[in-house]
Amino acid sequence: MAQENFVDYVRVFCRSGNGGAGAVHFRREKYVPKGGPDGGNGGRGGHIILRANSQLWTLLHLKYKKHLKAGNGTRGSGARKTGADGEDLIIEVPAGTVVRDAETLQAEAEVLKDGDEAIWLKGGRGGLGNTHFKTSTMQAPRHAQPGEPGVEGWKILELKLLADVGLVGFPNAGKSTLLSVLSAAKPKIADYPFTTLTPNLGMVSYRDDRSFVIADIPGIIEGAHDGKGLGLRFLRHVERNSVLLFMVQADSEDVARDFRILHNELGKYSPELLHKPRLLAVSKCDLIDDAKQREISAANPEKQLVFFSSVTRKGLDELKDRLWILLND
């Protein structure tokens, strides 16, 4: 998928359907000139429904649809006939999509797996016809309820990628190179920061025809939790990953310090991320010798530590074994 076509955030105006008005009507037949009230109820307004579709990977199809409106219910009629319900509007989105109110940022609906449906905005209820207002003292009520209005407002749809393993690291840590080596994915790779501006997914083959999904998250920098370097846009994709693979380059001045910076950025964005299983991987280990590896291991507080090189493929089998254990722990 072209990177410019990956859309993970859209803002749209939504309105569910208005309920139909109840009817004011009286029974009139040849031999019943003064029949009682028989006005029917109005129809329900259409809902706006969110549905997860595993064939979709982006919100691109909603990028240019700024107004989403469900159908209105129709009026009731005589003979206690209820009006037709408004047509529901079903919005298909990728699994892992959450919708929020644009003003309060309160989450309103969420779909996590293929086929999940959630009534996002309910349509207004239809009004009651005059038959419901007949009493012993009011035999011929001449009023009925209007239909309830639908719900409307500006909403935000956000896609948070669902993956087994999320790659977390600074720009140029070798995340895209690792993804290209472990899977058939072909992310953009170049020797400059922020080569990756949108997440990439890859299916990693493991032993005995088993597999897991790995997500290459764009590089995170210090201050990302405050939005620096598009940090908030990138960090939300980490929330749905089962295991976090922290990556630091072997030629870093201080591997332990770099890991702490990444770890702190995730914690400041969402403390829940700190409870996810994690593994620290030191990339580009072909650039250092065994003595330097021992020095890095001794100085690092993380028990889960592995060295690998995407170029020489050293340590890749151990890396996949460690990830598989964490995924099935």
ChimeraX attribute file (.defattr): number of C-alpha atoms within 10 A of each C-alpha:
attribute: neighborCount
match mode: 1-to-1
recipient: residues
	/A:1	11
	/A:2	8
	/A:3	13
	/A:4	9
	/A:5	12
	/A:6	16
	/A:7	17
	/A:8	22
	/A:9	19
	/A:10	19
	/A:11	20
	/A:12	18
	/A:13	15
	/A:14	20
	/A:15	25
	/A:16	29
	/A:17	31
	/A:18	29
	/A:19	31
	/A:20	31
	/A:21	28
	/A:22	32
	/A:23	31
	/A:24	24
	/A:25	25
	/A:26	21
	/A:27	15
	/A:28	15
	/A:29	9
	/A:30	6
	/A:31	7
	/A:32	9
	/A:33	10
	/A:34	12
	/A:35	14
	/A:36	17
	/A:37	25
	/A:38	23
	/A:39	28
	/A:40	27
	/A:41	34
	/A:42	31
	/A:43	29
	/A:44	33
	/A:45	31
	/A:46	28
	/A:47	28
	/A:48	26
	/A:49	19
	/A:50	25
	/A:51	24
	/A:52	22
	/A:53	20
	/A:54	15
	/A:55	11
	/A:56	14
	/A:57	18
	/A:58	22
	/A:59	20
	/A:60	17
	/A:61	13
	/A:62	19
	/A:63	14
	/A:64	10
	/A:65	12
	/A:66	12
	/A:67	13
	/A:68	16
	/A:69	18
	/A:70	24
	/A:71	22
	/A:72	27
	/A:73	29
	/A:74	23
	/A:75	27
	/A:76	27
	/A:77	20
	/A:78	21
	/A:79	16
	/A:80	22
	/A:81	18
	/A:82	26
	/A:83	23
	/A:84	19
	/A:85	24
	/A:86	24
	/A:87	19
	/A:88	21
	/A:89	20
	/A:90	18
	/A:91	15
	/A:92	20
	/A:93	26
	/A:94	26
	/A:95	25
	/A:96	22
	/A:97	25
	/A:98	20
	/A:99	22
	/A:100	19
	/A:101	16
	/A:102	16
	/A:103	10
	/A:104	8
	/A:105	11
	/A:106	12
	/A:107	14
	/A:108	15
	/A:109	18
	/A:110	23
	/A:111	20
	/A:112	20
	/A:113	16
	/A:114	16
	/A:115	14
	/A:116	13
	/A:117	19
	/A:118	16
	/A:119	17
	/A:120	19
	/A:121	22
	/A:122	21
	/A:123	31
	/A:124	24
	/A:125	24
	/A:126	31
	/A:127	26
	/A:128	26
	/A:129	31
	/A:130	26
	/A:131	27
	/A:132	18
	/A:133	16
	/A:134	15
	/A:135	10
	/A:136	6
	/A:137	7
	/A:138	9
	/A:139	13
	/A:140	20
	/A:141	19
	/A:142	17
	/A:143	17
	/A:144	23
	/A:145	19
	/A:146	20
	/A:147	25
	/A:148	20
	/A:149	19
	/A:150	24
	/A:151	17
	/A:152	16
	/A:153	13
	/A:154	15
	/A:155	22
	/A:156	20
	/A:157	22
	/A:158	24
	/A:159	22
	/A:160	25
	/A:161	26
	/A:162	23
	/A:163	22
	/A:164	19
	/A:165	26
	/A:166	27
	/A:167	27
	/A:168	27
	/A:169	27
	/A:170	24
	/A:171	20
	/A:172	20
	/A:173	22
	/A:174	24
	/A:175	28
	/A:176	28
	/A:177	20
	/A:178	20
	/A:179	23
	/A:180	20
	/A:181	16
	/A:182	20
	/A:183	16
	/A:184	13
	/A:185	17
	/A:186	15
	/A:187	23
	/A:188	14
	/A:189	15
	/A:190	13
	/A:191	9
	/A:192	9
	/A:193	13
	/A:194	16
	/A:195	16
	/A:196	21
	/A:197	16
	/A:198	20
	/A:199	21
	/A:200	22
	/A:201	23
	/A:202	21
	/A:203	17
	/A:204	18
	/A:205	15
	/A:206	14
	/A:207	10
	/A:208	6
	/A:209	6
	/A:210	9
	/A:211	13
	/A:212	17
	/A:213	16
	/A:214	25
	/A:215	26
	/A:216	28
	/A:217	26
	/A:218	29
	/A:219	28
	/A:220	24
	/A:221	19
	/A:222	16
	/A:223	18
	/A:224	22
	/A:225	22
	/A:226	13
	/A:227	15
	/A:228	13
	/A:229	17
	/A:230	17
	/A:231	20
	/A:232	16
	/A:233	18
	/A:234	21
	/A:235	22
	/A:236	17
	/A:237	23
	/A:238	24
	/A:239	20
	/A:240	17
	/A:241	22
	/A:242	18
	/A:243	24
	/A:244	24
	/A:245	22
	/A:246	23
	/A:247	24
	/A:248	28
	/A:249	23
	/A:250	23
	/A:251	15
	/A:252	13
	/A:253	9
	/A:254	14
	/A:255	19
	/A:256	17
	/A:257	14
	/A:258	20
	/A:259	23
	/A:260	13
	/A:261	17
	/A:262	21
	/A:263	16
	/A:264	18
	/A:265	21
	/A:266	22
	/A:267	15
	/A:268	15
	/A:269	19
	/A:270	15
	/A:271	12
	/A:272	11
	/A:273	20
	/A:274	14
	/A:275	9
	/A:276	14
	/A:277	17
	/A:278	22
	/A:279	21
	/A:280	23
	/A:281	25
	/A:282	25
	/A:283	26
	/A:284	21
	/A:285	24
	/A:286	17
	/A:287	11
	/A:288	11
	/A:289	9
	/A:290	10
	/A:291	9
	/A:292	14
	/A:293	15
	/A:294	10
	/A:295	10
	/A:296	17
	/A:297	19
	/A:298	10
	/A:299	12
	/A:300	17
	/A:301	12
	/A:302	13
	/A:303	9
	/A:304	13
	/A:305	17
	/A:306	19
	/A:307	22
	/A:308	22
	/A:309	21
	/A:310	21
	/A:311	13
	/A:312	11
	/A:313	15
	/A:314	16
	/A:315	17
	/A:316	18
	/A:317	14
	/A:318	13
	/A:319	18
	/A:320	17
	/A:321	14
	/A:322	16
	/A:323	21
	/A:324	19
	/A:325	9
	/A:326	17
	/A:327	15
	/A:328	6
	/A:329	7
